[in-house]
Amino acid sequence: MKQQKRTIAIVCGGDSSEHDVSLRSAQGIYSFIDKERYNVYVVDMRGTDWNVQLPDGTAAPINMNDFSFKENGKTVFFDYAYITIHGTPGENGILQGYFDLIRLPYSTSNVLVEAMTFDKFVLNNYLRGYGVRVAESVLVRCGQENKVSKKDIIDKVGMPCFVKPANDGSSFGVSKVNKPDQLAAALRVAMMESDEVMIESFLAGTEITVGCYKTKDKQVVFPVTEVVTKNEFFDYDAKYNGQVEEITPARIPAEQAERAQKLTSAIYDILHCNGIIRIDYIISPEGDITMLEINTTPGMTATSFIPQQVRAAGLSMTDVLTDIIENQF
């Protein structure tokens, strides 16, 4: 007897500045996923406006009680949610909590892991306890800017430094600060994205990124990608407007690449992650590897890092996504 197809929701959109980037990732995942094996729908969320895109080009509202929808008069229930929201509520545990309540399997890590990896300051201090090298940083909360002096910041993180939202993605609200008198303006920009802002030491070196996923049957760590940009740092234009060179495999010694891959695998296990993650690092001229941040819903367009690394590994995105989906059943 032919097995009934599972119905998959590719959940995208969200409430952050990266809403439209998420839509592009959803289209990438839709193009990769095995439509012979699964019935696939894209669900776009913004606030409480949740809609599923139907094959005829129209949209139907999602019933938030059970995440179902109506198609041709029939109620359709999902078997699985592939979350590709960059930012809230899909990358910080909120949506995961909802799916846990309605007992719907999903592609990312659980509520605790998502909340912790989304808060860069909390994550850094947690992983530091496991011996992971992270940059020095200072946390500034909205309304408490005057409680942290420029001298305290300079003494802790030095100059130049980065000012970034502590609870958001890394594409918006990030500034590189070269002089103390630029701090106030940078804080204002970051606080437009998050109520908590992290001021972090600048680290010179080679920027790399490594993807990883694990299932009950296998552990896969992808080849290392080197990130080269002429911009001040890997900002929105570098990420999404082509102002970057992405080299896979990275032009680094094999020993460094292996260390970065082993560290990525170890962090995956420390956090007890699920699905695909991608970790960004800086390798210093001396060869030290410092973790920058973890992406638990990494970009998934055809030119994003993960599809590049999958191709470099000689693997198929379709097979990888099938691995991740089937691991929940």
C-alpha positions as CSV (number, residue, x, y, z in Angstrom):
1,M,0.0,0.0,0.0
2,K,1.4,3.4,-0.9
3,Q,2.4,5.5,2.1
4,Q,0.4,8.7,2.6
5,K,2.4,11.8,2.1
6,R,3.2,14.0,5.1
7,T,2.0,17.6,4.9
8,I,4.8,20.1,5.6
9,A,4.5,23.8,6.5
10,I,7.5,26.0,5.5
11,V,7.0,28.7,8.1
12,C,8.4,32.1,7.2
13,G,8.0,35.8,7.7
14,G,8.0,36.9,11.3
15,D,8.2,40.2,13.0
16,S,11.8,41.3,12.7
17,S,13.5,43.5,10.1
18,E,14.5,40.2,8.3
19,H,10.9,39.4,7.3
20,D,11.5,39.6,3.6
21,V,14.8,37.7,3.8
22,S,12.8,34.9,5.5
23,L,10.4,34.8,2.5
24,R,13.4,34.2,0.2
25,S,14.7,31.4,2.4
26,A,11.2,29.8,2.3
27,Q,11.3,29.8,-1.5
28,G,14.7,28.2,-1.4
29,I,13.5,25.5,0.9
30,Y,10.4,25.0,-1.2
31,S,12.6,24.5,-4.3
32,F,14.8,21.9,-2.4
33,I,12.2,19.9,-0.6
34,D,11.0,16.6,-2.1
35,K,7.5,17.2,-3.5
36,E,7.2,13.6,-4.5
37,R,7.4,12.6,-0.9
38,Y,5.7,15.6,0.8
39,N,2.8,17.9,0.3
40,V,4.4,21.3,0.9
41,Y,2.8,24.7,1.7
42,V,4.4,28.0,2.6
43,V,3.0,29.8,5.7
44,D,3.7,33.5,6.0
45,M,3.4,35.0,9.5
46,R,3.4,38.6,10.6
47,G,2.1,39.4,14.0
48,T,-1.2,37.5,14.3
49,D,-1.8,37.5,10.6
50,W,-0.9,33.9,9.6
51,N,-1.7,32.8,6.0
52,V,-0.9,29.7,3.9
53,Q,-0.2,30.1,0.2
54,L,-2.4,27.9,-1.8
55,P,-1.5,26.3,-5.2
56,D,-4.0,28.5,-7.1
57,G,-2.1,31.7,-5.9
58,T,-4.6,32.6,-3.2
59,A,-4.1,32.5,0.5
60,A,-6.0,31.0,3.4
61,P,-5.9,32.0,7.0
62,I,-4.3,29.6,9.5
63,N,-6.5,28.5,12.5
64,M,-4.2,29.3,15.4
65,N,-6.0,26.8,17.6
66,D,-4.4,23.8,15.8
67,F,-2.4,25.4,12.9
68,S,-4.9,24.0,10.3
69,F,-6.4,25.7,7.3
70,K,-9.2,25.1,4.8
71,E,-8.6,24.1,1.2
72,N,-11.5,23.4,-1.2
73,G,-13.8,23.2,1.9
74,K,-11.6,20.6,3.5
75,T,-9.6,21.1,6.7
76,V,-5.9,20.4,6.2
77,F,-3.6,19.6,9.2
78,F,0.2,19.8,9.1
79,D,2.4,16.9,10.1
80,Y,5.6,19.0,10.5
81,A,6.8,22.6,10.5
82,Y,10.0,23.7,8.8
83,I,10.8,27.0,10.5
84,T,12.8,29.5,8.5
85,I,11.9,32.7,10.3
86,H,15.0,34.9,10.9
87,G,14.3,36.7,14.2
88,T,11.2,36.7,16.4
89,P,9.1,34.6,16.8
90,G,10.8,31.7,15.0
91,E,14.4,32.0,16.2
92,N,13.8,32.9,19.9
93,G,11.7,30.0,21.2
94,I,8.2,31.7,21.0
95,L,7.0,29.8,18.0
96,Q,8.6,26.6,19.3
97,G,6.6,26.9,22.5
98,Y,3.4,27.2,20.4
99,F,4.2,24.1,18.3
100,D,5.1,22.2,21.5
101,L,1.6,23.0,22.9
102,I,-0.2,21.7,19.9
103,R,2.2,18.7,19.5
104,L,3.5,19.6,16.1
105,P,7.1,18.5,15.3
106,Y,9.4,21.2,13.9
107,S,12.8,21.6,12.4
108,T,14.7,23.7,15.0
109,S,16.0,23.2,18.5
110,N,13.7,23.5,21.5
111,V,12.4,26.5,23.4
112,L,15.3,26.8,25.8
113,V,18.0,26.4,23.1
114,E,16.3,28.8,20.7
115,A,15.9,31.4,23.5
116,M,19.5,31.1,24.6
117,T,21.1,31.1,21.1
118,F,19.0,34.2,20.2
119,D,20.4,36.1,23.2
120,K,24.0,36.6,22.2
121,F,25.2,37.8,25.6
122,V,23.6,34.8,27.5
123,L,24.9,32.4,24.9
124,N,28.5,33.7,25.1
125,N,28.6,33.5,28.8
126,Y,27.0,30.0,28.9
127,L,29.4,28.6,26.3
128,R,32.4,30.3,28.0
129,G,31.7,27.9,30.9
130,Y,32.4,25.0,28.6
131,G,35.7,26.4,27.4
132,V,34.5,27.9,24.2
133,R,36.5,31.0,23.3
134,V,34.2,34.1,22.9
135,A,34.8,37.8,22.7
136,E,34.7,40.1,25.7
137,S,31.4,42.0,25.9
138,V,29.3,44.4,27.9
139,L,25.4,44.3,28.1
140,V,23.5,47.6,28.0
141,R,19.7,47.6,28.6
142,C,17.3,50.2,27.3
143,G,16.9,53.0,29.8
144,Q,20.2,52.1,31.6
145,E,22.6,53.6,29.1
146,N,23.9,56.1,31.6
147,K,24.8,53.4,34.1
148,V,27.7,52.2,31.9
149,S,30.5,54.7,31.3
150,K,32.6,55.0,28.2
151,K,35.6,54.2,30.4
152,D,34.1,51.0,31.7
153,I,33.3,49.9,28.1
154,I,36.7,50.8,26.8
155,D,38.4,49.1,29.7
156,K,36.4,45.9,29.1
157,V,36.2,45.6,25.3
158,G,38.6,48.1,23.9
159,M,38.4,50.1,20.7
160,P,37.4,49.5,18.0
161,C,34.3,47.4,19.1
162,F,31.0,46.2,17.8
163,V,27.6,47.4,19.0
164,K,24.8,45.0,18.2
165,P,21.3,44.0,19.3
166,A,21.6,41.3,21.9
167,N,18.2,39.8,21.0
168,D,18.0,39.9,17.2
169,G,19.6,38.7,14.0
170,S,23.0,40.2,12.9
171,S,21.9,42.0,9.8
172,F,20.3,45.1,11.2
173,G,21.3,47.5,14.0
174,V,25.0,46.5,14.0
175,S,27.7,49.2,14.1
176,K,31.4,49.1,14.2
177,V,32.6,51.8,16.6
178,N,36.1,53.2,16.1
179,K,36.0,56.1,18.6
180,P,34.3,56.5,22.0
181,D,32.2,59.4,20.8
182,Q,30.5,57.1,18.3
183,L,29.1,54.8,21.0
184,A,25.9,56.8,21.9
185,A,24.7,56.9,18.2
186,A,25.5,53.2,17.8
187,L,23.6,52.3,20.9
188,R,20.5,54.2,19.6
189,V,20.7,52.3,16.3
190,A,20.9,48.9,18.0
191,M,18.1,49.7,20.4
192,M,15.8,50.3,17.5
193,E,16.0,46.5,17.0
194,S,16.4,45.2,20.6
195,D,15.9,46.4,24.2
196,E,19.2,44.8,25.1
197,V,22.4,45.7,23.3
198,M,25.8,44.0,23.4
199,I,29.1,45.9,23.0
200,E,31.7,43.4,21.9
201,S,35.4,43.4,21.3
202,F,36.6,43.7,17.8
203,L,38.6,40.6,16.7
204,A,41.0,40.8,13.8
205,G,41.4,37.7,11.6
206,T,39.8,35.4,9.1
207,E,36.0,35.1,9.3
208,I,34.6,31.6,8.7
209,T,31.3,29.8,9.1
210,V,30.4,26.1,9.5
211,G,27.1,24.3,9.2
212,C,26.1,21.1,10.9
213,Y,23.2,18.8,11.5
214,K,22.7,15.5,13.3
215,T,20.0,12.8,13.3
216,K,19.5,9.5,15.1
217,D,21.6,7.8,12.4
218,K,24.3,10.3,11.3
219,Q,26.4,13.4,12.2
220,V,27.1,15.8,9.3
221,V,29.5,18.7,9.6
222,F,29.8,20.7,6.4
223,P,33.0,22.1,4.8
224,V,34.2,25.5,6.2
225,T,33.3,28.7,4.3
226,E,35.6,31.7,4.3
227,V,33.8,35.1,4.4
228,V,35.7,38.0,2.8
229,T,34.2,41.4,2.5
230,K,35.6,44.9,1.7
231,N,32.9,46.4,4.0
232,E,33.8,47.3,7.6
233,F,32.2,43.9,8.6
234,F,29.8,41.3,7.3
235,D,26.7,43.6,7.3
236,Y,23.4,43.5,5.4
237,D,24.9,44.6,2.1
238,A,27.6,42.0,2.4
239,K,25.1,39.3,3.1
240,Y,22.3,40.1,0.7
241,N,23.6,42.6,-1.9
242,G,26.6,40.6,-3.0
243,Q,29.3,42.7,-1.4
244,V,31.1,39.6,-0.2
245,E,33.2,36.8,-1.4
246,E,32.3,33.4,0.0
247,I,34.9,30.7,-0.5
248,T,34.1,27.0,0.2
249,P,36.2,25.2,1.2
250,A,37.9,28.0,3.1
251,R,41.6,28.9,2.3
252,I,42.8,28.0,5.7
253,P,45.1,25.2,6.9
254,A,43.5,21.8,7.1
255,E,44.2,21.6,10.8
256,Q,42.3,24.8,11.4
257,A,39.3,23.7,9.3
258,E,39.2,20.4,11.3
259,R,39.3,22.2,14.6
260,A,36.5,24.5,13.5
261,Q,34.4,21.5,12.4
262,K,35.1,19.6,15.7
263,L,34.2,22.7,17.7
264,T,30.9,23.1,15.7
265,S,30.0,19.5,16.4
266,A,30.8,19.9,20.1
267,I,28.7,23.1,20.5
268,Y,25.8,21.3,18.7
269,D,26.0,18.6,21.4
270,I,26.6,20.9,24.3
271,L,23.4,22.8,23.5
272,H,21.5,19.6,22.3
273,C,20.5,21.3,19.0
274,N,18.1,20.0,16.4
275,G,18.1,20.5,12.7
276,I,20.6,22.6,10.8
277,I,22.7,25.2,12.6
278,R,25.5,27.4,11.4
279,I,28.2,28.8,13.6
280,D,30.3,31.9,12.7
281,Y,33.9,32.2,13.9
282,I,37.0,34.4,13.7
283,I,40.4,32.8,13.4
284,S,43.1,35.0,14.8
285,P,46.5,35.4,13.0
286,E,47.8,33.1,15.8
287,G,45.3,30.4,14.9
288,D,42.9,30.9,17.9
289,I,39.2,30.2,17.0
290,T,36.6,32.5,18.6
291,M,32.9,31.9,18.3
292,L,30.9,34.9,17.1
293,E,27.3,33.6,17.0
294,I,25.1,30.7,16.2
295,N,22.3,30.7,13.6
296,T,19.6,28.2,14.3
297,T,17.5,29.2,11.2
298,P,20.3,29.9,8.7
299,G,19.5,31.4,5.3
300,M,18.4,28.9,2.8
301,T,18.4,30.6,-0.6
302,A,20.3,28.9,-3.4
303,T,23.3,31.1,-2.7
304,S,23.2,31.0,1.1
305,F,26.0,29.4,3.1
306,I,24.3,26.1,3.9
307,P,23.4,25.2,0.3
308,Q,26.9,26.2,-0.8
309,Q,28.4,23.9,1.9
310,V,26.1,21.1,1.1
311,R,27.1,21.2,-2.6
312,A,30.8,21.4,-1.6
313,A,30.3,18.2,0.5
314,G,28.9,16.4,-2.5
315,L,25.5,16.2,-0.9
316,S,22.0,17.1,-2.0
317,M,19.8,19.7,-0.2
318,T,16.8,17.6,-1.0
319,D,18.3,14.6,0.9
320,V,19.5,16.8,3.8
321,L,16.0,18.3,4.3
322,T,14.5,14.8,4.1
323,D,17.0,13.7,6.8
324,I,15.9,16.5,9.1
325,I,12.2,16.0,8.6
326,E,12.2,12.3,9.0
327,N,14.4,12.5,12.1
328,Q,11.3,13.7,14.0
329,F,9.2,10.6,13.2
